[in-house]
Amino acid sequence: MKMQLWIVVALATFLAAFSQANASGKEVSKDQVPKAVLEAFEKAYPNAKKVEFEKEMFEGKEAYEVEYKENGKEYEILYSSEGEVLQKEETIDVKELPESIVQAISKVHPKATIKEAEKLMKPDGTVTGYEVEIKEDGKKLELELDANGNILKTEQD
């Protein structure tokens, strides 16, 4: 009986960990995206190129991320199912990161090299934080920081 309990506990732990690891987003085709999202995106960004879609959860609700390129830059816009913009992300050059962000990263990861950076913004363009990809000791990590340099989340790639 004890062995069965341990197997159930081990299986439940594995499933919980696996589902958390894959909770970020699932690629979907354009025809799987709600009409309201497509209309809002196409109206706002008519010149977007290389458009890709993902379905994910944002603050406990279903959302759709639209990733695209425009004028040589990469962007990600997160929409509610109703077509409302929830968040914007813009890929930036690592050199554009504020010094406070760079110092916060080097304090916790002194041997890391910053490989990529994104600026996180509210729909009105106010910067709320940054996502950076770092490489340290042969490992790739993705960090999410608030605008003050506090590390909110760390994920291994």
C-alpha positions in Angstrom: 0.0 0.0 0.0 2.8 2.4 0.9 4.5 1.7 -2.4 1.3 2.6 -4.4 1.1 5.9 -2.4 4.7 6.8 -3.2 4.1 6.0 -6.9 1.0 8.2 -7.0 2.9 11.0 -5.2 5.9 10.7 -7.5 3.6 10.7 -10.6 1.6 13.7 -9.4 4.8 15.7 -8.6 6.2 14.9 -12.1 3.0 15.9 -13.8 2.8 19.2 -11.8 6.4 20.0 -12.6 6.0 19.1 -16.3 2.9 21.2 -16.8 4.5 24.2 -15.1 7.5 23.9 -17.4 5.3 24.0 -20.5 2.9 26.6 -19.2 4.5 29.5 -21.2 2.7 29.2 -24.5 1.6 27.0 -27.3 2.1 27.9 -30.9 -1.2 28.1 -32.8 -2.2 28.8 -36.4 -3.8 32.1 -37.6 -7.2 30.4 -38.0 -7.1 29.4 -34.3 -6.8 33.0 -33.2 -10.0 34.9 -32.2 -11.3 37.3 -34.9 -11.1 40.2 -32.4 -7.4 39.6 -31.9 -6.6 39.4 -35.6 -8.6 42.5 -36.4 -7.0 44.5 -33.6 -3.5 43.4 -34.6 -3.9 43.9 -38.4 -5.4 47.4 -37.8 -2.6 48.5 -35.5 0.3 46.8 -37.4 -0.5 46.6 -41.1 3.2 46.4 -42.2 4.1 43.5 -39.8 6.2 40.7 -41.3 6.9 37.1 -40.2 3.8 36.9 -37.9 3.5 34.0 -35.5 0.8 33.3 -32.9 0.8 31.6 -29.4 -1.9 30.9 -27.0 -1.0 31.3 -23.3 -2.2 32.3 -19.9 -1.7 35.8 -18.6 -2.8 36.7 -15.1 -5.0 33.6 -15.0 -6.8 34.4 -18.3 -6.5 33.0 -21.8 -4.4 35.3 -24.0 -2.8 35.4 -27.4 0.7 36.5 -28.2 1.4 37.9 -31.6 5.1 37.9 -32.5 6.2 39.9 -35.6 8.9 41.9 -37.2 8.6 45.5 -38.4 11.3 48.0 -39.4 14.0 45.5 -38.5 12.9 45.0 -34.9 11.1 42.1 -33.3 7.9 42.7 -31.2 5.4 40.6 -29.2 2.0 41.9 -28.4 -0.2 40.1 -25.9 -3.9 40.3 -26.5 -7.0 39.2 -24.5 -9.4 37.0 -26.4 -11.5 40.1 -26.9 -8.7 41.9 -28.8 -7.5 44.2 -25.9 -3.8 44.8 -25.7 -2.5 43.5 -22.3 1.3 43.9 -22.8 3.9 44.8 -25.4 7.5 43.5 -25.7 10.2 45.0 -27.9 13.6 43.3 -28.6 16.3 45.8 -27.8 20.1 45.8 -28.2 21.8 44.6 -25.0 23.6 47.9 -24.9 20.3 49.7 -24.5 19.6 48.1 -21.1 19.6 50.6 -18.2 22.7 50.4 -16.0 20.6 49.5 -13.0 19.3 46.3 -14.8 22.8 45.3 -15.9 24.2 45.8 -12.3 21.3 43.8 -10.8 22.0 40.9 -13.2 25.8 40.9 -12.5 25.2 41.0 -8.8 23.3 37.7 -8.8 25.0 36.2 -11.9 28.6 37.7 -11.8 30.0 35.4 -14.6 27.0 35.7 -16.9 27.0 37.2 -20.4 23.8 38.9 -21.5 22.8 37.5 -24.9 19.4 39.1 -25.6 17.1 41.7 -24.1 13.5 42.7 -24.4 11.7 45.7 -22.9 8.3 44.9 -21.3 5.6 47.6 -21.6 2.1 48.4 -20.7 -0.3 49.1 -23.6 0.5 52.9 -23.3 4.3 52.2 -23.7 5.2 52.6 -20.0 8.2 50.3 -19.3 7.3 47.8 -16.6 10.4 45.6 -16.8 12.8 43.6 -18.9 13.4 40.0 -20.0 17.0 39.0 -20.6 18.6 35.8 -21.8 22.0 35.2 -20.2 24.6 32.5 -20.5 26.5 31.4 -17.4 28.7 28.4 -16.9 27.4 26.9 -20.2 23.8 27.3 -19.2 21.2 29.5 -20.8 18.8 31.3 -18.4 16.0 33.7 -19.0 15.4 36.3 -16.3 12.4 38.6 -15.9 13.2 41.8 -14.0 11.0 44.7 -12.9 11.9 48.3 -13.9 13.9 48.7 -10.7 16.1 45.7 -11.4 14.5 43.2 -9.0 14.6 39.7 -10.5 11.1 38.4 -10.6 11.5 35.1 -12.4 14.4 32.8 -13.5 13.9 30.0 -16.1 16.4 27.6 -17.6 16.3 27.3 -21.3 
